[in-house]
Amino acid sequence: MPDVKPAMRVIYIPILLLFAAFLFLPLGILFVRSFETADGIDLSNYLTVLSNAELMMSFGNSVKISGLTAVITTVLAFFLAYSIHCTRLYRPLKSVIKTGILIPMLLPTITFGFAIIYSFGNQGIITKIFGRNLFDIYGFNGLLIGYVIYTLPSAFLLINNSFKYMDKKFIIVSKLMGDGTIRSFMNTIIRPLSGTLGGAFVLSFILSFTDFGIPASVGGTYSVVATQLYQVMLGSIPDFNNGAVIAILMLIPVVFSVFLLNYLEKLNFHYDKFSDIELTKHIGRDICFGGISLLVLIGMFSVFAVMFIAPFLTSFPYDLSFTLKHFIDTFQSGDLTSVYKNSLFVALMTAVMGTFIAFSSAVLNVRTPLKGKSSMDVISMLTNTVPGMVLGLSYLLLFNGSSWKGTFAIIILCNIVHFFTTPYLMAKNSLSKMNPGWETTGNLLGDSWIRTIYRVILPNSASTVIEMFSYYFINSMVTISGIIFLVTAQTTLVASKIKELQHFAKFNEIFILSLLIFFTNLVVKLLCDHYQKRQFKH
């Protein structure tokens, strides 16, 4: 590892100041505001919130539905990942499962609710197929469907990744030793994956508990904590101090989940090597898991199908004649096109700046001897813990009344901080696997530290950097939780515009904007995948 260079401090100090100003300071202000009253600093705000029966019921509802969502999502994600890695399904079908399950990640969560309404509502497609309403979609049922669809891709990615590092040789060995089906399944699959399955549960719980988009569209009268926070802050009589208390209380189950996640990591198995073997044929197993996986995909696509159909019809479901009028009107509307341009600008700036900051942070932590470099790990842990709504609210409290309020800069910085953890860990994992002597070799050859990073480290990390860019861009396009308190009429983004269009029941415009986000993200994802494959070939 090279000696400490001035260039390292030149990069390290601004990054540290950035997080001090846009992570620690806003959260500190939020914490102080939660104790602030007209009479000074005391606990009366907390007592008021904790004695509010409706608010406490919302917390209970959030915990209940998030817990149930996490159980269902973890089981489904396991079935999907098992189908891919432990069956002999037709390979193209496995590719369809792997790709199809990720589609919800390309859409804003607020759209999920509207798609559910148009599918399961009185005039919905699925209602018409069955000839009657299957259940009441507003409230618990709609939220449960939306949360499961929203969290399933993330849980699947986690479990699917762990399956890649399992040694399947033990499955064959277990059979040869005469273990029964259940014993073999528990010892060779469930036990090695127990940490990951727990992690998938925690991840699904956190995502559901902190999401605002789905309850905003299909929550109905079933109150959850995210909608309560929104009403307290942006209702007819905003109450910033009580809003700060709710935001602080939202951190409690999330912090508890993160500690649980760290504990569950100890349960993960570590193999010395991996055997990529072909499993034995078992028609019953393959039909069962293949059928369940296809049912999950069909169920998910049936909810989103309406989004691709309704905008092309004159007046769904009453007049089903084909028309492009809604698209022409939308693209001729300067208001909607400017909102789309705003989203593109924010996503692009977030992706470029966020990737630079996350990659630089990982380089400083992994490839330098700087004192205090582990502070980057603390920052990543904190950004992973703080929900988007809490971060957005803390920005609102800090910058309210300043020239920063309502600017693109504050939205971009909020996104960079909010989504920092995953790109940072991607870069950290990639950099830690590279030869630790490259910088020393570069120094002996007369290259500066910066030049070695640019000429050696960066090209070898190109694939990871592209993935980081893709992650930042897509999440910035679909997020609403982090920016809902920060946008103004001039800086409205597509996700927040959809929330606004909801009040005017302009569902065609909502679906068209959602399709714009979907296809934009799809193009970016395909381009990034293409360049990643080119990097691997080289």
Salt bridges, closest charged atoms under 4 A:
GLU36 OE1 - ARG33 NE 3.42
ASP167 OD2 - LYS169 NZ 3.91
ASP179 OD1 - ARG183 NE 3.40
GLU278 OE2 - ARG88 NE 3.13
ASP286 OD1 - ARG285 NE 2.96
ASP329 OD2 - LYS325 NZ 2.94
ASP335 OD2 - LYS497 NZ 2.82
ASP377 OD1 - LYS428 NZ 2.91
GLU439 OE2 - ARG367 NE 2.70
ASP447 OD1 - ARG451 NE 3.53
ASP447 OD2 - ARG455 NH1 3.63
GLU500 OE2 - LYS497 NZ 3.07
ASP529 OD1 - LYS525 NZ 3.76
